[in-house]
Amino acid sequence: MTRYIRAAFLLVFLVTSTACSSHQSIRYVTLDELKASLPANPVVAGFDIDDTVLFSSPGFHYGMTNHDGPDGTNKYGPNPLGSAAFWNDMNGNFDNFSLPKESGKALIAMHSSRGDKIIFITARDSSKASILPKIIMQDFRISAPDIVFTCNTPKKDFISSNHVGIYYGDADSDMEQAISANARPVRVKRSPLSNNRTSYQKVGGYGEEVLIDSEN
Ligand SMILES: [Mg+2]
């Protein structure tokens, strides 16, 4: 009987310690903790756009899944993300249907209140038409926002050359690019409704801070 009790204790210990260690491995932070950790002097805060500050899945969903081309094909062709027409529509119109994330609003307001410079660095392609500056101005109350389109090239050089000290992103690749540019990486979580399933396998896995409740 004693043996069974000992085994039960061992089992409870193992389960508890495993649960604790998996919690400890992710460094969750609140907005207040982030704010308190920043240097007194203004910094340059860099932000990814899609799934970080904007829930832009509606436009991407249409782009990737529509049947509005000839004979029911995708109107942007077999590779919408390589289509200039798609990016013209995405940047120039579909962002009217993108929702600002509450966590993005709070982060940007916090950095604005400190007098930090804010820059948006997105892997989106640039396009002739773009309402992104207007949308970001309206949603996040930033006048004349600085937006860099890297056109799917690595963000590292843009993070470095703009002297970004802290970079917020949802994707694993955002964390990798921030780390290689010597910026402080902070993870914003994706909404469970996001249709982007790529580059999101290692949340907290780079030792980066993960903003609590940043899904919305
Ligand atoms: Mg993103």
py3Dmol code that shows the C-alpha trace and the ligand (Angstrom):
import py3Dmol

protein = """\
ATOM      1  CA  MET A   1       0.000   0.000   0.000  1.00  0.00           C
ATOM      2  CA  THR A   2       2.841   2.378   0.960  1.00  0.00           C
ATOM      3  CA  ARG A   3       4.359   1.689  -2.438  1.00  0.00           C
ATOM      4  CA  TYR A   4       1.158   2.844  -4.141  1.00  0.00           C
ATOM      5  CA  ILE A   5       1.060   6.020  -2.077  1.00  0.00           C
ATOM      6  CA  ARG A   6       4.697   6.736  -2.931  1.00  0.00           C
ATOM      7  CA  ALA A   7       3.997   6.146  -6.611  1.00  0.00           C
ATOM      8  CA  ALA A   8       0.997   8.464  -6.454  1.00  0.00           C
ATOM      9  CA  PHE A   9       3.115  11.209  -4.857  1.00  0.00           C
ATOM     10  CA  LEU A  10       5.783  10.752  -7.516  1.00  0.00           C
ATOM     11  CA  LEU A  11       3.162  11.026 -10.258  1.00  0.00           C
ATOM     12  CA  VAL A  12       1.715  14.234  -8.767  1.00  0.00           C
ATOM     13  CA  PHE A  13       5.229  15.694  -8.458  1.00  0.00           C
ATOM     14  CA  LEU A  14       6.079  14.863 -12.084  1.00  0.00           C
ATOM     15  CA  VAL A  15       2.853  16.330 -13.454  1.00  0.00           C
ATOM     16  CA  THR A  16       3.235  19.503 -11.376  1.00  0.00           C
ATOM     17  CA  SER A  17       6.868  20.040 -12.261  1.00  0.00           C
ATOM     18  CA  THR A  18       6.214  19.467 -15.979  1.00  0.00           C
ATOM     19  CA  ALA A  19       3.322  21.931 -15.910  1.00  0.00           C
ATOM     20  CA  CYS A  20       5.463  24.494 -14.087  1.00  0.00           C
ATOM     21  CA  SER A  21       8.403  24.179 -16.433  1.00  0.00           C
ATOM     22  CA  SER A  22       6.226  24.598 -19.541  1.00  0.00           C
ATOM     23  CA  HIS A  23       4.845  27.823 -17.995  1.00  0.00           C
ATOM     24  CA  GLN A  24       8.264  29.085 -17.103  1.00  0.00           C
ATOM     25  CA  SER A  25       9.594  28.538 -20.596  1.00  0.00           C
ATOM     26  CA  ILE A  26       7.394  31.301 -22.067  1.00  0.00           C
ATOM     27  CA  ARG A  27       8.109  34.835 -20.872  1.00  0.00           C
ATOM     28  CA  TYR A  28       4.675  36.445 -20.744  1.00  0.00           C
ATOM     29  CA  VAL A  29       4.551  40.200 -20.136  1.00  0.00           C
ATOM     30  CA  THR A  30       1.789  42.716 -19.567  1.00  0.00           C
ATOM     31  CA  LEU A  31       1.666  46.109 -21.234  1.00  0.00           C
ATOM     32  CA  ASP A  32       2.531  47.781 -17.912  1.00  0.00           C
ATOM     33  CA  GLU A  33       5.558  45.541 -17.457  1.00  0.00           C
ATOM     34  CA  LEU A  34       6.697  46.345 -20.979  1.00  0.00           C
ATOM     35  CA  LYS A  35       6.304  50.058 -20.367  1.00  0.00           C
ATOM     36  CA  ALA A  36       8.221  49.871 -17.082  1.00  0.00           C
ATOM     37  CA  SER A  37      11.079  48.005 -18.773  1.00  0.00           C
ATOM     38  CA  LEU A  38      11.712  50.643 -21.453  1.00  0.00           C
ATOM     39  CA  PRO A  39      14.557  53.137 -21.135  1.00  0.00           C
ATOM     40  CA  ALA A  40      13.684  56.678 -20.019  1.00  0.00           C
ATOM     41  CA  ASN A  41      14.764  58.178 -23.330  1.00  0.00           C
ATOM     42  CA  PRO A  42      12.586  57.762 -26.432  1.00  0.00           C
ATOM     43  CA  VAL A  43      13.179  54.656 -28.522  1.00  0.00           C
ATOM     44  CA  VAL A  44      12.253  53.651 -32.051  1.00  0.00           C
ATOM     45  CA  ALA A  45       9.426  51.102 -31.858  1.00  0.00           C
ATOM     46  CA  GLY A  46       8.921  48.954 -34.933  1.00  0.00           C
ATOM     47  CA  PHE A  47       5.701  47.128 -35.739  1.00  0.00           C
ATOM     48  CA  ASP A  48       4.768  44.421 -38.171  1.00  0.00           C
ATOM     49  CA  ILE A  49       1.282  45.125 -39.594  1.00  0.00           C
ATOM     50  CA  ASP A  50      -0.691  41.960 -40.450  1.00  0.00           C
ATOM     51  CA  ASP A  51      -1.906  40.073 -37.351  1.00  0.00           C
ATOM     52  CA  THR A  52       0.183  42.414 -35.175  1.00  0.00           C
ATOM     53  CA  VAL A  53      -1.731  45.682 -35.343  1.00  0.00           C
ATOM     54  CA  LEU A  54      -4.338  44.888 -38.015  1.00  0.00           C
ATOM     55  CA  PHE A  55      -6.602  41.850 -38.298  1.00  0.00           C
ATOM     56  CA  SER A  56      -6.388  41.826 -42.090  1.00  0.00           C
ATOM     57  CA  SER A  57      -7.524  38.264 -42.757  1.00  0.00           C
ATOM     58  CA  PRO A  58     -10.710  39.329 -44.616  1.00  0.00           C
ATOM     59  CA  GLY A  59      -8.767  40.874 -47.527  1.00  0.00           C
ATOM     60  CA  PHE A  60      -6.259  38.043 -47.661  1.00  0.00           C
ATOM     61  CA  HIS A  61      -9.090  35.507 -47.507  1.00  0.00           C
ATOM     62  CA  TYR A  62     -10.724  37.042 -50.572  1.00  0.00           C
ATOM     63  CA  GLY A  63      -7.396  37.280 -52.366  1.00  0.00           C
ATOM     64  CA  MET A  64      -6.511  33.662 -51.787  1.00  0.00           C
ATOM     65  CA  THR A  65      -9.905  31.998 -52.216  1.00  0.00           C
ATOM     66  CA  ASN A  66     -12.026  33.989 -54.675  1.00  0.00           C
ATOM     67  CA  HIS A  67     -13.483  32.394 -57.827  1.00  0.00           C
ATOM     68  CA  ASP A  68     -14.034  35.659 -59.661  1.00  0.00           C
ATOM     69  CA  GLY A  69     -11.576  35.069 -62.526  1.00  0.00           C
ATOM     70  CA  PRO A  70     -12.293  33.438 -65.915  1.00  0.00           C
ATOM     71  CA  ASP A  71     -14.150  30.113 -65.594  1.00  0.00           C
ATOM     72  CA  GLY A  72     -14.352  30.389 -61.835  1.00  0.00           C
ATOM     73  CA  THR A  73     -10.587  30.672 -61.301  1.00  0.00           C
ATOM     74  CA  ASN A  74      -8.906  33.004 -58.835  1.00  0.00           C
ATOM     75  CA  LYS A  75      -8.973  36.485 -60.382  1.00  0.00           C
ATOM     76  CA  TYR A  76      -5.381  37.071 -59.197  1.00  0.00           C
ATOM     77  CA  GLY A  77      -4.066  33.890 -60.826  1.00  0.00           C
ATOM     78  CA  PRO A  78      -2.526  30.790 -59.246  1.00  0.00           C
ATOM     79  CA  ASN A  79      -0.213  32.821 -56.964  1.00  0.00           C
ATOM     80  CA  PRO A  80      -2.173  35.793 -55.593  1.00  0.00           C
ATOM     81  CA  LEU A  81       0.692  36.935 -53.334  1.00  0.00           C
ATOM     82  CA  GLY A  82       2.802  37.363 -56.471  1.00  0.00           C
ATOM     83  CA  SER A  83       0.116  39.404 -58.240  1.00  0.00           C
ATOM     84  CA  ALA A  84       0.478  43.187 -58.510  1.00  0.00           C
ATOM     85  CA  ALA A  85      -3.311  43.387 -58.979  1.00  0.00           C
ATOM     86  CA  PHE A  86      -3.853  41.634 -55.639  1.00  0.00           C
ATOM     87  CA  TRP A  87      -1.539  43.988 -53.761  1.00  0.00           C
ATOM     88  CA  ASN A  88      -3.171  46.972 -55.421  1.00  0.00           C
ATOM     89  CA  ASP A  89      -6.555  45.763 -54.141  1.00  0.00           C
ATOM     90  CA  MET A  90      -5.237  44.664 -50.732  1.00  0.00           C
ATOM     91  CA  ASN A  91      -3.327  47.858 -49.963  1.00  0.00           C
ATOM     92  CA  GLY A  92      -5.677  50.096 -51.881  1.00  0.00           C
ATOM     93  CA  ASN A  93      -9.106  48.839 -50.832  1.00  0.00           C
ATOM     94  CA  PHE A  94      -9.354  45.687 -48.709  1.00  0.00           C
ATOM     95  CA  ASP A  95      -7.807  47.310 -45.648  1.00  0.00           C
ATOM     96  CA  ASN A  96     -11.115  49.131 -45.321  1.00  0.00           C
ATOM     97  CA  PHE A  97     -12.259  45.770 -43.912  1.00  0.00           C
ATOM     98  CA  SER A  98      -9.228  45.180 -41.655  1.00  0.00           C
ATOM     99  CA  LEU A  99      -9.887  45.478 -37.938  1.00  0.00           C
ATOM    100  CA  PRO A 100      -7.444  47.248 -35.637  1.00  0.00           C
ATOM    101  CA  LYS A 101      -6.347  44.927 -32.844  1.00  0.00           C
ATOM    102  CA  GLU A 102      -7.037  46.190 -29.329  1.00  0.00           C
ATOM    103  CA  SER A 103      -3.551  45.104 -28.253  1.00  0.00           C
ATOM    104  CA  GLY A 104      -2.092  47.057 -31.179  1.00  0.00           C
ATOM    105  CA  LYS A 105      -3.999  50.171 -30.168  1.00  0.00           C
ATOM    106  CA  ALA A 106      -2.762  49.853 -26.591  1.00  0.00           C
ATOM    107  CA  LEU A 107       0.862  49.265 -27.625  1.00  0.00           C
ATOM    108  CA  ILE A 108       0.912  52.187 -30.030  1.00  0.00           C
ATOM    109  CA  ALA A 109      -0.776  54.493 -27.513  1.00  0.00           C
ATOM    110  CA  MET A 110       1.815  53.496 -24.902  1.00  0.00           C
ATOM    111  CA  HIS A 111       4.733  54.246 -27.217  1.00  0.00           C
ATOM    112  CA  SER A 112       3.129  57.475 -28.461  1.00  0.00           C
ATOM    113  CA  SER A 113       2.684  58.673 -24.879  1.00  0.00           C
ATOM    114  CA  ARG A 114       6.437  58.231 -24.326  1.00  0.00           C
ATOM    115  CA  GLY A 115       7.288  60.265 -27.403  1.00  0.00           C
ATOM    116  CA  ASP A 116       8.788  57.217 -29.147  1.00  0.00           C
ATOM    117  CA  LYS A 117       9.218  57.161 -32.903  1.00  0.00           C
ATOM    118  CA  ILE A 118       6.921  54.561 -34.435  1.00  0.00           C
ATOM    119  CA  ILE A 119       7.640  52.804 -37.696  1.00  0.00           C
ATOM    120  CA  PHE A 120       5.737  50.039 -39.458  1.00  0.00           C
ATOM    121  CA  ILE A 121       7.786  47.423 -41.315  1.00  0.00           C
ATOM    122  CA  THR A 122       5.695  44.977 -43.326  1.00  0.00           C
ATOM    123  CA  ALA A 123       6.654  42.221 -45.748  1.00  0.00           C
ATOM    124  CA  ARG A 124       3.725  43.209 -47.964  1.00  0.00           C
ATOM    125  CA  ASP A 125       4.448  44.232 -51.544  1.00  0.00           C
ATOM    126  CA  SER A 126       4.099  47.921 -52.240  1.00  0.00           C
ATOM    127  CA  SER A 127       1.494  49.028 -54.784  1.00  0.00           C
ATOM    128  CA  LYS A 128       0.335  52.026 -56.761  1.00  0.00           C
ATOM    129  CA  ALA A 129      -2.744  52.401 -54.609  1.00  0.00           C
ATOM    130  CA  SER A 130      -2.465  52.358 -50.817  1.00  0.00           C
ATOM    131  CA  ILE A 131      -4.901  53.380 -48.141  1.00  0.00           C
ATOM    132  CA  LEU A 132      -2.698  51.910 -45.398  1.00  0.00           C
ATOM    133  CA  PRO A 133      -1.433  55.327 -44.203  1.00  0.00           C
ATOM    134  CA  LYS A 134      -5.036  56.533 -43.913  1.00  0.00           C
ATOM    135  CA  ILE A 135      -6.181  53.375 -42.125  1.00  0.00           C
ATOM    136  CA  ILE A 136      -3.276  53.514 -39.662  1.00  0.00           C
ATOM    137  CA  MET A 137      -3.864  57.222 -39.056  1.00  0.00           C
ATOM    138  CA  GLN A 138      -7.537  56.611 -38.325  1.00  0.00           C
ATOM    139  CA  ASP A 139      -7.181  53.426 -36.282  1.00  0.00           C
ATOM    140  CA  PHE A 140      -4.124  54.314 -34.234  1.00  0.00           C
ATOM    141  CA  ARG A 141      -4.216  58.120 -34.194  1.00  0.00           C
ATOM    142  CA  ILE A 142      -0.797  58.559 -35.749  1.00  0.00           C
ATOM    143  CA  SER A 143      -0.280  61.438 -38.147  1.00  0.00           C
ATOM    144  CA  ALA A 144       1.745  60.654 -41.295  1.00  0.00           C
ATOM    145  CA  PRO A 145       2.765  57.112 -40.330  1.00  0.00           C
ATOM    146  CA  ASP A 146       6.103  55.804 -41.534  1.00  0.00           C
ATOM    147  CA  ILE A 147       5.465  52.540 -43.435  1.00  0.00           C
ATOM    148  CA  VAL A 148       8.171  50.401 -45.023  1.00  0.00           C
ATOM    149  CA  PHE A 149       7.168  47.672 -47.498  1.00  0.00           C
ATOM    150  CA  THR A 150       9.938  45.084 -47.708  1.00  0.00           C
ATOM    151  CA  CYS A 151       8.212  43.225 -50.553  1.00  0.00           C
ATOM    152  CA  ASN A 152       8.850  39.841 -48.946  1.00  0.00           C
ATOM    153  CA  THR A 153      12.578  40.459 -48.505  1.00  0.00           C
ATOM    154  CA  PRO A 154      14.015  39.956 -44.996  1.00  0.00           C
ATOM    155  CA  LYS A 155      13.174  42.722 -42.540  1.00  0.00           C
ATOM    156  CA  LYS A 156      16.531  42.644 -40.768  1.00  0.00           C
ATOM    157  CA  ASP A 157      18.217  45.429 -42.767  1.00  0.00           C
ATOM    158  CA  PHE A 158      15.167  47.693 -42.471  1.00  0.00           C
ATOM    159  CA  ILE A 159      15.007  47.122 -38.709  1.00  0.00           C
ATOM    160  CA  SER A 160      18.719  47.975 -38.412  1.00  0.00           C
ATOM    161  CA  SER A 161      18.826  50.965 -40.737  1.00  0.00           C
ATOM    162  CA  ASN A 162      15.855  52.559 -38.966  1.00  0.00           C
ATOM    163  CA  HIS A 163      17.532  52.039 -35.561  1.00  0.00           C
ATOM    164  CA  VAL A 164      14.567  50.078 -34.245  1.00  0.00           C
ATOM    165  CA  GLY A 165      15.158  49.215 -30.596  1.00  0.00           C
ATOM    166  CA  ILE A 166      12.064  47.091 -30.003  1.00  0.00           C
ATOM    167  CA  TYR A 167      10.136  45.199 -32.682  1.00  0.00           C
ATOM    168  CA  TYR A 168       6.667  43.733 -32.344  1.00  0.00           C
ATOM    169  CA  GLY A 169       5.469  40.935 -34.598  1.00  0.00           C
ATOM    170  CA  ASP A 170       3.273  37.850 -34.675  1.00  0.00           C
ATOM    171  CA  ALA A 171       5.392  35.569 -36.872  1.00  0.00           C
ATOM    172  CA  ASP A 172       8.364  33.401 -36.004  1.00  0.00           C
ATOM    173  CA  SER A 173      10.152  35.181 -38.855  1.00  0.00           C
ATOM    174  CA  ASP A 174       9.511  38.570 -37.178  1.00  0.00           C
ATOM    175  CA  MET A 175      11.282  37.335 -34.062  1.00  0.00           C
ATOM    176  CA  GLU A 176      14.174  35.927 -36.109  1.00  0.00           C
ATOM    177  CA  GLN A 177      14.592  39.173 -38.054  1.00  0.00           C
ATOM    178  CA  ALA A 178      14.436  41.334 -34.910  1.00  0.00           C
ATOM    179  CA  ILE A 179      17.020  39.168 -33.156  1.00  0.00           C
ATOM    180  CA  SER A 180      19.392  39.226 -36.117  1.00  0.00           C
ATOM    181  CA  ALA A 181      19.039  43.040 -36.255  1.00  0.00           C
ATOM    182  CA  ASN A 182      19.814  43.314 -32.522  1.00  0.00           C
ATOM    183  CA  ALA A 183      16.361  44.702 -31.733  1.00  0.00           C
ATOM    184  CA  ARG A 184      14.353  43.486 -28.734  1.00  0.00           C
ATOM    185  CA  PRO A 185      11.776  41.032 -30.060  1.00  0.00           C
ATOM    186  CA  VAL A 186       8.263  41.062 -28.594  1.00  0.00           C
ATOM    187  CA  ARG A 187       5.642  38.577 -29.751  1.00  0.00           C
ATOM    188  CA  VAL A 188       2.061  39.619 -30.371  1.00  0.00           C
ATOM    189  CA  LYS A 189      -0.247  36.621 -30.570  1.00  0.00           C
ATOM    190  CA  ARG A 190      -2.416  35.966 -33.598  1.00  0.00           C
ATOM    191  CA  SER A 191      -6.155  35.979 -33.420  1.00  0.00           C
ATOM    192  CA  PRO A 192      -7.463  32.403 -33.520  1.00  0.00           C
ATOM    193  CA  LEU A 193      -9.528  33.584 -36.499  1.00  0.00           C
ATOM    194  CA  SER A 194      -6.469  34.541 -38.531  1.00  0.00           C
ATOM    195  CA  ASN A 195      -6.196  32.630 -41.792  1.00  0.00           C
ATOM    196  CA  ASN A 196      -2.399  32.858 -41.703  1.00  0.00           C
ATOM    197  CA  ARG A 197      -1.120  29.507 -40.501  1.00  0.00           C
ATOM    198  CA  THR A 198       2.532  29.967 -41.476  1.00  0.00           C
ATOM    199  CA  SER A 199       5.547  30.913 -39.349  1.00  0.00           C
ATOM    200  CA  TYR A 200       3.762  30.499 -36.021  1.00  0.00           C
ATOM    201  CA  GLN A 201       5.174  27.328 -34.556  1.00  0.00           C
ATOM    202  CA  LYS A 202       7.539  28.735 -31.917  1.00  0.00           C
ATOM    203  CA  VAL A 203       5.620  31.266 -29.814  1.00  0.00           C
ATOM    204  CA  GLY A 204       7.975  32.118 -26.929  1.00  0.00           C
ATOM    205  CA  GLY A 205      10.528  29.720 -28.351  1.00  0.00           C
ATOM    206  CA  TYR A 206      13.145  32.359 -29.059  1.00  0.00           C
ATOM    207  CA  GLY A 207      13.194  33.501 -25.447  1.00  0.00           C
ATOM    208  CA  GLU A 208      11.226  36.547 -26.610  1.00  0.00           C
ATOM    209  CA  GLU A 209       8.630  38.241 -24.429  1.00  0.00           C
ATOM    210  CA  VAL A 210       5.046  37.384 -25.334  1.00  0.00           C
ATOM    211  CA  LEU A 211       2.416  40.050 -24.746  1.00  0.00           C
ATOM    212  CA  ILE A 212      -0.439  38.659 -22.653  1.00  0.00           C
ATOM    213  CA  ASP A 213      -3.941  38.833 -24.171  1.00  0.00           C
ATOM    214  CA  SER A 214      -2.631  40.055 -27.501  1.00  0.00           C
ATOM    215  CA  GLU A 215      -4.846  37.774 -29.606  1.00  0.00           C
ATOM    216  CA  ASN A 216      -7.424  40.556 -29.859  1.00  0.00           C
TER     217      ASN A 216
END
"""
ligand_1 = """\
1
MG
Mg 2.364 39.544 -39.359
"""
view = py3Dmol.view(width=600, height=400)
view.addModel(protein, "pdb")
view.setStyle({"model": 0}, {"cartoon": {"style": "trace"}})
view.addModel(ligand_1, "xyz")
view.setStyle({"model": 1}, {"stick": {}})
view.zoomTo()
view.show()
